[in-house]
Amino acid sequence: MSFISILQGGKAAKQLGTYNKNLADRDASIIRQERDQAWNFYEKFEQPKFDKTAEQIRDQLTVSYLKSGVTMEGTPMEAFIDQDYELKTDAEILKFNAVNAKSRSENAALMRETEGMLAQWEGKLKKQQSYYDAGQSLLTTGATVYGAT
């Protein structure tokens, strides 16, 4: 009666595949939640804080020039433009890193979902294979009992 254990093994393999798919889907959901939290942190805290700091730096530089009596032309203007360029570059790097992290998280979630689908598919195939193996076991047993081999 090994065909029964073969069928039970196939059923268990399918259940395990479904379980692993559910775990992978849960993991992907968690990854996406973490991605969304990180993005919200960037949008609501990091970027505004950076923008505020950059504005303060620009204002302090302007006030320093005005207090010193230096006109905003020539070298002082070039220094001001260079400082502004550096601040904007830093802002773009900050945004690039946030977008890049968001993309990596989405890719990780997709990979986890794909692993889950593969596990589920493998479980279904093992269950289907168990039918063939059980059938072969029955035929072999029947042939042995009736002396056909």
CNS distance restraints for C-alpha pairs under 8 A (distance, minus, plus):
assign (resid   1 and name CA) (resid   5 and name CA) 7.54 0.50 0.50
assign (resid   2 and name CA) (resid   6 and name CA) 6.27 0.50 0.50
assign (resid   2 and name CA) (resid 134 and name CA) 7.57 0.50 0.50
assign (resid   2 and name CA) (resid 137 and name CA) 7.04 0.50 0.50
assign (resid   3 and name CA) (resid   7 and name CA) 6.23 0.50 0.50
assign (resid   3 and name CA) (resid 133 and name CA) 7.42 0.50 0.50
assign (resid   3 and name CA) (resid 134 and name CA) 4.29 0.50 0.50
assign (resid   3 and name CA) (resid 135 and name CA) 7.22 0.50 0.50
assign (resid   3 and name CA) (resid 137 and name CA) 5.75 0.50 0.50
assign (resid   3 and name CA) (resid 138 and name CA) 6.47 0.50 0.50
assign (resid   4 and name CA) (resid   8 and name CA) 6.17 0.50 0.50
assign (resid   4 and name CA) (resid 134 and name CA) 7.17 0.50 0.50
assign (resid   5 and name CA) (resid   9 and name CA) 5.99 0.50 0.50
assign (resid   6 and name CA) (resid  10 and name CA) 6.31 0.50 0.50
assign (resid   6 and name CA) (resid 130 and name CA) 5.63 0.50 0.50
assign (resid   6 and name CA) (resid 131 and name CA) 7.76 0.50 0.50
assign (resid   6 and name CA) (resid 133 and name CA) 6.90 0.50 0.50
assign (resid   6 and name CA) (resid 134 and name CA) 5.78 0.50 0.50
assign (resid   7 and name CA) (resid  11 and name CA) 6.21 0.50 0.50
assign (resid   7 and name CA) (resid 127 and name CA) 7.32 0.50 0.50
assign (resid   7 and name CA) (resid 130 and name CA) 5.38 0.50 0.50
assign (resid   7 and name CA) (resid 131 and name CA) 6.33 0.50 0.50
assign (resid   7 and name CA) (resid 134 and name CA) 6.43 0.50 0.50
assign (resid   8 and name CA) (resid  12 and name CA) 6.09 0.50 0.50
assign (resid   9 and name CA) (resid  13 and name CA) 6.09 0.50 0.50
assign (resid   9 and name CA) (resid 127 and name CA) 7.52 0.50 0.50
assign (resid   9 and name CA) (resid 130 and name CA) 7.16 0.50 0.50
assign (resid  10 and name CA) (resid  14 and name CA) 6.27 0.50 0.50
assign (resid  10 and name CA) (resid 123 and name CA) 7.68 0.50 0.50
assign (resid  10 and name CA) (resid 126 and name CA) 5.48 0.50 0.50
assign (resid  10 and name CA) (resid 127 and name CA) 3.75 0.50 0.50
assign (resid  10 and name CA) (resid 128 and name CA) 7.08 0.50 0.50
assign (resid  10 and name CA) (resid 129 and name CA) 7.25 0.50 0.50
assign (resid  10 and name CA) (resid 130 and name CA) 4.98 0.50 0.50
assign (resid  10 and name CA) (resid 131 and name CA) 7.73 0.50 0.50
assign (resid  11 and name CA) (resid  15 and name CA) 6.25 0.50 0.50
assign (resid  11 and name CA) (resid 127 and name CA) 5.53 0.50 0.50
assign (resid  12 and name CA) (resid  16 and name CA) 6.02 0.50 0.50
assign (resid  12 and name CA) (resid 127 and name CA) 7.90 0.50 0.50
assign (resid  13 and name CA) (resid  17 and name CA) 6.13 0.50 0.50
assign (resid  13 and name CA) (resid 123 and name CA) 4.86 0.50 0.50
assign (resid  13 and name CA) (resid 124 and name CA) 7.46 0.50 0.50
assign (resid  13 and name CA) (resid 126 and name CA) 6.16 0.50 0.50
assign (resid  13 and name CA) (resid 127 and name CA) 6.33 0.50 0.50
assign (resid  14 and name CA) (resid  18 and name CA) 6.27 0.50 0.50
assign (resid  14 and name CA) (resid 120 and name CA) 6.91 0.50 0.50
assign (resid  14 and name CA) (resid 122 and name CA) 7.66 0.50 0.50
assign (resid  14 and name CA) (resid 123 and name CA) 3.87 0.50 0.50
assign (resid  14 and name CA) (resid 124 and name CA) 5.06 0.50 0.50
assign (resid  14 and name CA) (resid 125 and name CA) 7.86 0.50 0.50
assign (resid  14 and name CA) (resid 126 and name CA) 6.82 0.50 0.50
assign (resid  14 and name CA) (resid 127 and name CA) 5.75 0.50 0.50
assign (resid  15 and name CA) (resid  19 and name CA) 6.09 0.50 0.50
assign (resid  15 and name CA) (resid 123 and name CA) 7.00 0.50 0.50
assign (resid  16 and name CA) (resid  20 and name CA) 6.07 0.50 0.50
assign (resid  16 and name CA) (resid 120 and name CA) 7.74 0.50 0.50
assign (resid  16 and name CA) (resid 123 and name CA) 6.65 0.50 0.50
assign (resid  17 and name CA) (resid  21 and name CA) 6.15 0.50 0.50
assign (resid  17 and name CA) (resid 116 and name CA) 7.79 0.50 0.50
assign (resid  17 and name CA) (resid 119 and name CA) 4.81 0.50 0.50
assign (resid  17 and name CA) (resid 120 and name CA) 3.98 0.50 0.50
assign (resid  17 and name CA) (resid 121 and name CA) 7.04 0.50 0.50
assign (resid  17 and name CA) (resid 122 and name CA) 6.61 0.50 0.50
assign (resid  17 and name CA) (resid 123 and name CA) 4.48 0.50 0.50
assign (resid  17 and name CA) (resid 124 and name CA) 7.35 0.50 0.50
assign (resid  18 and name CA) (resid  22 and name CA) 6.23 0.50 0.50
assign (resid  18 and name CA) (resid 119 and name CA) 7.32 0.50 0.50
assign (resid  18 and name CA) (resid 120 and name CA) 5.01 0.50 0.50
assign (resid  18 and name CA) (resid 123 and name CA) 7.25 0.50 0.50
assign (resid  19 and name CA) (resid  23 and name CA) 6.28 0.50 0.50
assign (resid  19 and name CA) (resid 120 and name CA) 7.91 0.50 0.50
assign (resid  20 and name CA) (resid  24 and name CA) 6.10 0.50 0.50
assign (resid  20 and name CA) (resid 116 and name CA) 5.86 0.50 0.50
assign (resid  20 and name CA) (resid 119 and name CA) 6.22 0.50 0.50
assign (resid  20 and name CA) (resid 120 and name CA) 6.97 0.50 0.50
assign (resid  21 and name CA) (resid  25 and name CA) 6.11 0.50 0.50
assign (resid  21 and name CA) (resid 113 and name CA) 7.39 0.50 0.50
assign (resid  21 and name CA) (resid 115 and name CA) 7.48 0.50 0.50
assign (resid  21 and name CA) (resid 116 and name CA) 3.77 0.50 0.50
assign (resid  21 and name CA) (resid 117 and name CA) 5.80 0.50 0.50
assign (resid  21 and name CA) (resid 118 and name CA) 7.92 0.50 0.50
assign (resid  21 and name CA) (resid 119 and name CA) 6.18 0.50 0.50
assign (resid  21 and name CA) (resid 120 and name CA) 5.70 0.50 0.50
assign (resid  22 and name CA) (resid  26 and name CA) 6.17 0.50 0.50
assign (resid  22 and name CA) (resid 116 and name CA) 7.06 0.50 0.50
assign (resid  23 and name CA) (resid  27 and name CA) 6.14 0.50 0.50
assign (resid  23 and name CA) (resid 116 and name CA) 7.38 0.50 0.50
assign (resid  24 and name CA) (resid  28 and name CA) 6.10 0.50 0.50
assign (resid  24 and name CA) (resid 112 and name CA) 5.44 0.50 0.50
assign (resid  24 and name CA) (resid 113 and name CA) 5.55 0.50 0.50
assign (resid  24 and name CA) (resid 115 and name CA) 6.91 0.50 0.50
assign (resid  24 and name CA) (resid 116 and name CA) 4.92 0.50 0.50
assign (resid  25 and name CA) (resid  29 and name CA) 6.18 0.50 0.50
assign (resid  25 and name CA) (resid 112 and name CA) 7.12 0.50 0.50
assign (resid  25 and name CA) (resid 113 and name CA) 5.52 0.50 0.50
assign (resid  25 and name CA) (resid 116 and name CA) 6.79 0.50 0.50
assign (resid  26 and name CA) (resid  30 and name CA) 6.29 0.50 0.50
assign (resid  27 and name CA) (resid  31 and name CA) 6.19 0.50 0.50
assign (resid  27 and name CA) (resid 109 and name CA) 7.35 0.50 0.50
assign (resid  27 and name CA) (resid 112 and name CA) 6.97 0.50 0.50
assign (resid  28 and name CA) (resid  32 and name CA) 6.19 0.50 0.50
assign (resid  28 and name CA) (resid 108 and name CA) 7.47 0.50 0.50
assign (resid  28 and name CA) (resid 109 and name CA) 4.23 0.50 0.50
assign (resid  28 and name CA) (resid 110 and name CA) 6.95 0.50 0.50
assign (resid  28 and name CA) (resid 112 and name CA) 5.81 0.50 0.50
assign (resid  28 and name CA) (resid 113 and name CA) 6.19 0.50 0.50
assign (resid  29 and name CA) (resid  33 and name CA) 6.20 0.50 0.50
assign (resid  29 and name CA) (resid 109 and name CA) 7.20 0.50 0.50
assign (resid  30 and name CA) (resid  34 and name CA) 6.17 0.50 0.50
assign (resid  31 and name CA) (resid  35 and name CA) 6.10 0.50 0.50
assign (resid  31 and name CA) (resid 105 and name CA) 6.35 0.50 0.50
assign (resid  31 and name CA) (resid 106 and name CA) 7.57 0.50 0.50
assign (resid  31 and name CA) (resid 108 and name CA) 7.37 0.50 0.50
assign (resid  31 and name CA) (resid 109 and name CA) 5.83 0.50 0.50
assign (resid  32 and name CA) (resid  36 and name CA) 6.12 0.50 0.50
assign (resid  32 and name CA) (resid 105 and name CA) 6.74 0.50 0.50
assign (resid  32 and name CA) (resid 106 and name CA) 6.53 0.50 0.50
assign (resid  32 and name CA) (resid 109 and name CA) 6.57 0.50 0.50
assign (resid  33 and name CA) (resid  37 and name CA) 6.16 0.50 0.50
assign (resid  34 and name CA) (resid  38 and name CA) 6.13 0.50 0.50
assign (resid  35 and name CA) (resid  39 and name CA) 6.14 0.50 0.50
assign (resid  35 and name CA) (resid 101 and name CA) 7.76 0.50 0.50
assign (resid  35 and name CA) (resid 102 and name CA) 5.72 0.50 0.50
assign (resid  35 and name CA) (resid 105 and name CA) 5.87 0.50 0.50
assign (resid  35 and name CA) (resid 106 and name CA) 7.47 0.50 0.50
assign (resid  36 and name CA) (resid  40 and name CA) 6.06 0.50 0.50
assign (resid  36 and name CA) (resid 102 and name CA) 7.82 0.50 0.50
assign (resid  37 and name CA) (resid  41 and name CA) 6.11 0.50 0.50
assign (resid  38 and name CA) (resid  42 and name CA) 6.26 0.50 0.50
assign (resid  38 and name CA) (resid  98 and name CA) 7.96 0.50 0.50
assign (resid  38 and name CA) (resid 102 and name CA) 7.82 0.50 0.50
assign (resid  39 and name CA) (resid  43 and name CA) 6.16 0.50 0.50
assign (resid  39 and name CA) (resid  98 and name CA) 6.73 0.50 0.50
assign (resid  39 and name CA) (resid  99 and name CA) 7.97 0.50 0.50
assign (resid  39 and name CA) (resid 102 and name CA) 6.86 0.50 0.50
assign (resid  40 and name CA) (resid  44 and name CA) 5.72 0.50 0.50
assign (resid  40 and name CA) (resid  45 and name CA) 7.83 0.50 0.50
assign (resid  41 and name CA) (resid  45 and name CA) 5.31 0.50 0.50
assign (resid  41 and name CA) (resid  46 and name CA) 6.46 0.50 0.50
assign (resid  42 and name CA) (resid  46 and name CA) 4.64 0.50 0.50
assign (resid  42 and name CA) (resid  47 and name CA) 5.75 0.50 0.50
assign (resid  42 and name CA) (resid  98 and name CA) 6.80 0.50 0.50
assign (resid  43 and name CA) (resid  47 and name CA) 5.65 0.50 0.50
assign (resid  43 and name CA) (resid  48 and name CA) 7.11 0.50 0.50
assign (resid  44 and name CA) (resid  48 and name CA) 6.44 0.50 0.50
assign (resid  45 and name CA) (resid  49 and name CA) 5.84 0.50 0.50
assign (resid  46 and name CA) (resid  50 and name CA) 6.04 0.50 0.50
assign (resid  47 and name CA) (resid  51 and name CA) 6.02 0.50 0.50
assign (resid  47 and name CA) (resid  91 and name CA) 7.54 0.50 0.50
assign (resid  47 and name CA) (resid  94 and name CA) 7.68 0.50 0.50
assign (resid  47 and name CA) (resid  95 and name CA) 7.75 0.50 0.50
assign (resid  48 and name CA) (resid  52 and name CA) 6.05 0.50 0.50
assign (resid  49 and name CA) (resid  53 and name CA) 6.17 0.50 0.50
assign (resid  50 and name CA) (resid  54 and name CA) 6.00 0.50 0.50
assign (resid  50 and name CA) (resid  91 and name CA) 7.25 0.50 0.50
assign (resid  51 and name CA) (resid  55 and name CA) 6.10 0.50 0.50
assign (resid  51 and name CA) (resid  91 and name CA) 7.73 0.50 0.50
assign (resid  52 and name CA) (resid  56 and name CA) 6.22 0.50 0.50
assign (resid  53 and name CA) (resid  57 and name CA) 6.24 0.50 0.50
assign (resid  54 and name CA) (resid  58 and name CA) 6.23 0.50 0.50
assign (resid  54 and name CA) (resid  87 and name CA) 6.25 0.50 0.50
assign (resid  55 and name CA) (resid  59 and name CA) 6.07 0.50 0.50
assign (resid  56 and name CA) (resid  60 and name CA) 6.00 0.50 0.50
assign (resid  57 and name CA) (resid  61 and name CA) 6.13 0.50 0.50
assign (resid  58 and name CA) (resid  62 and name CA) 6.18 0.50 0.50
assign (resid  58 and name CA) (resid  80 and name CA) 7.75 0.50 0.50
assign (resid  58 and name CA) (resid  83 and name CA) 7.79 0.50 0.50
assign (resid  58 and name CA) (resid  84 and name CA) 7.14 0.50 0.50
assign (resid  59 and name CA) (resid  63 and name CA) 6.06 0.50 0.50
assign (resid  60 and name CA) (resid  64 and name CA) 6.01 0.50 0.50
assign (resid  61 and name CA) (resid  65 and name CA) 6.28 0.50 0.50
assign (resid  61 and name CA) (resid  80 and name CA) 7.28 0.50 0.50
assign (resid  62 and name CA) (resid  66 and name CA) 6.16 0.50 0.50
assign (resid  62 and name CA) (resid  80 and name CA) 7.91 0.50 0.50
assign (resid  63 and name CA) (resid  67 and name CA) 5.94 0.50 0.50
assign (resid  64 and name CA) (resid  68 and name CA) 6.19 0.50 0.50
assign (resid  65 and name CA) (resid  69 and name CA) 6.38 0.50 0.50
assign (resid  65 and name CA) (resid  70 and name CA) 5.39 0.50 0.50
assign (resid  65 and name CA) (resid  71 and name CA) 7.18 0.50 0.50
assign (resid  65 and name CA) (resid  72 and name CA) 7.40 0.50 0.50
assign (resid  65 and name CA) (resid  76 and name CA) 7.61 0.50 0.50
assign (resid  66 and name CA) (resid  70 and name CA) 6.13 0.50 0.50
assign (resid  66 and name CA) (resid  71 and name CA) 7.23 0.50 0.50
assign (resid  70 and name CA) (resid  76 and name CA) 7.51 0.50 0.50
assign (resid  71 and name CA) (resid  76 and name CA) 7.41 0.50 0.50
assign (resid  72 and name CA) (resid  76 and name CA) 5.73 0.50 0.50
assign (resid  72 and name CA) (resid  77 and name CA) 5.00 0.50 0.50
assign (resid  73 and name CA) (resid  77 and name CA) 4.73 0.50 0.50
assign (resid  73 and name CA) (resid  78 and name CA) 7.55 0.50 0.50
assign (resid  74 and name CA) (resid  78 and name CA) 6.23 0.50 0.50
assign (resid  75 and name CA) (resid  79 and name CA) 6.11 0.50 0.50
assign (resid  76 and name CA) (resid  80 and name CA) 6.15 0.50 0.50
assign (resid  77 and name CA) (resid  81 and name CA) 6.09 0.50 0.50
assign (resid  78 and name CA) (resid  82 and name CA) 6.00 0.50 0.50
assign (resid  79 and name CA) (resid  83 and name CA) 6.10 0.50 0.50
assign (resid  80 and name CA) (resid  84 and name CA) 6.18 0.50 0.50
assign (resid  81 and name CA) (resid  85 and name CA) 6.02 0.50 0.50
assign (resid  82 and name CA) (resid  86 and name CA) 6.20 0.50 0.50
assign (resid  83 and name CA) (resid  87 and name CA) 6.26 0.50 0.50
assign (resid  84 and name CA) (resid  88 and name CA) 6.17 0.50 0.50
assign (resid  85 and name CA) (resid  89 and name CA) 6.05 0.50 0.50
assign (resid  86 and name CA) (resid  90 and name CA) 6.13 0.50 0.50
assign (resid  87 and name CA) (resid  91 and name CA) 6.20 0.50 0.50
assign (resid  88 and name CA) (resid  92 and name CA) 6.21 0.50 0.50
assign (resid  89 and name CA) (resid  93 and name CA) 6.20 0.50 0.50
assign (resid  90 and name CA) (resid  94 and name CA) 6.14 0.50 0.50
assign (resid  91 and name CA) (resid  95 and name CA) 6.25 0.50 0.50
assign (resid  92 and name CA) (resid  96 and name CA) 5.96 0.50 0.50
assign (resid  93 and name CA) (resid  97 and name CA) 6.11 0.50 0.50
assign (resid  94 and name CA) (resid  98 and name CA) 6.34 0.50 0.50
assign (resid  95 and name CA) (resid  99 and name CA) 6.12 0.50 0.50
assign (resid  96 and name CA) (resid 100 and name CA) 5.90 0.50 0.50
assign (resid  97 and name CA) (resid 101 and name CA) 6.04 0.50 0.50
assign (resid  98 and name CA) (resid 102 and name CA) 6.17 0.50 0.50
assign (resid  99 and name CA) (resid 103 and name CA) 6.20 0.50 0.50
assign (resid 100 and name CA) (resid 104 and name CA) 6.18 0.50 0.50
assign (resid 101 and name CA) (resid 105 and name CA) 6.16 0.50 0.50
assign (resid 102 and name CA) (resid 106 and name CA) 6.32 0.50 0.50
assign (resid 103 and name CA) (resid 107 and name CA) 6.17 0.50 0.50
assign (resid 104 and name CA) (resid 108 and name CA) 6.14 0.50 0.50
assign (resid 105 and name CA) (resid 109 and name CA) 6.20 0.50 0.50
assign (resid 106 and name CA) (resid 110 and name CA) 6.18 0.50 0.50
assign (resid 107 and name CA) (resid 111 and name CA) 6.09 0.50 0.50
assign (resid 108 and name CA) (resid 112 and name CA) 6.17 0.50 0.50
assign (resid 109 and name CA) (resid 113 and name CA) 6.23 0.50 0.50
assign (resid 110 and name CA) (resid 114 and name CA) 6.10 0.50 0.50
assign (resid 111 and name CA) (resid 115 and name CA) 6.17 0.50 0.50
assign (resid 112 and name CA) (resid 116 and name CA) 6.27 0.50 0.50
assign (resid 113 and name CA) (resid 117 and name CA) 6.23 0.50 0.50
assign (resid 114 and name CA) (resid 118 and name CA) 6.13 0.50 0.50
assign (resid 115 and name CA) (resid 119 and name CA) 6.18 0.50 0.50
assign (resid 116 and name CA) (resid 120 and name CA) 6.20 0.50 0.50
assign (resid 117 and name CA) (resid 121 and name CA) 6.06 0.50 0.50
assign (resid 118 and name CA) (resid 122 and name CA) 6.02 0.50 0.50
assign (resid 119 and name CA) (resid 123 and name CA) 6.19 0.50 0.50
assign (resid 120 and name CA) (resid 124 and name CA) 6.34 0.50 0.50
assign (resid 121 and name CA) (resid 125 and name CA) 6.25 0.50 0.50
assign (resid 122 and name CA) (resid 126 and name CA) 6.16 0.50 0.50
assign (resid 123 and name CA) (resid 127 and name CA) 6.23 0.50 0.50
assign (resid 124 and name CA) (resid 128 and name CA) 6.21 0.50 0.50
assign (resid 125 and name CA) (resid 129 and name CA) 6.01 0.50 0.50
assign (resid 126 and name CA) (resid 130 and name CA) 6.09 0.50 0.50
assign (resid 127 and name CA) (resid 131 and name CA) 6.81 0.50 0.50
assign (resid 128 and name CA) (resid 132 and name CA) 6.95 0.50 0.50
assign (resid 129 and name CA) (resid 133 and name CA) 6.17 0.50 0.50
assign (resid 130 and name CA) (resid 134 and name CA) 5.87 0.50 0.50
assign (resid 131 and name CA) (resid 135 and name CA) 6.08 0.50 0.50
assign (resid 132 and name CA) (resid 136 and name CA) 6.14 0.50 0.50
assign (resid 133 and name CA) (resid 137 and name CA) 6.07 0.50 0.50
assign (resid 134 and name CA) (resid 138 and name CA) 6.16 0.50 0.50
assign (resid 135 and name CA) (resid 139 and name CA) 6.19 0.50 0.50
assign (resid 136 and name CA) (resid 140 and name CA) 6.01 0.50 0.50
assign (resid 137 and name CA) (resid 141 and name CA) 5.99 0.50 0.50
assign (resid 138 and name CA) (resid 142 and name CA) 5.93 0.50 0.50
assign (resid 139 and name CA) (resid 143 and name CA) 5.98 0.50 0.50
assign (resid 140 and name CA) (resid 144 and name CA) 6.10 0.50 0.50
assign (resid 141 and name CA) (resid 145 and name CA) 6.09 0.50 0.50
assign (resid 142 and name CA) (resid 146 and name CA) 6.15 0.50 0.50
assign (resid 143 and name CA) (resid 147 and name CA) 5.86 0.50 0.50
assign (resid 143 and name CA) (resid 148 and name CA) 4.83 0.50 0.50
assign (resid 143 and name CA) (resid 149 and name CA) 6.12 0.50 0.50
assign (resid 144 and name CA) (resid 148 and name CA) 6.10 0.50 0.50
assign (resid 144 and name CA) (resid 149 and name CA) 6.00 0.50 0.50
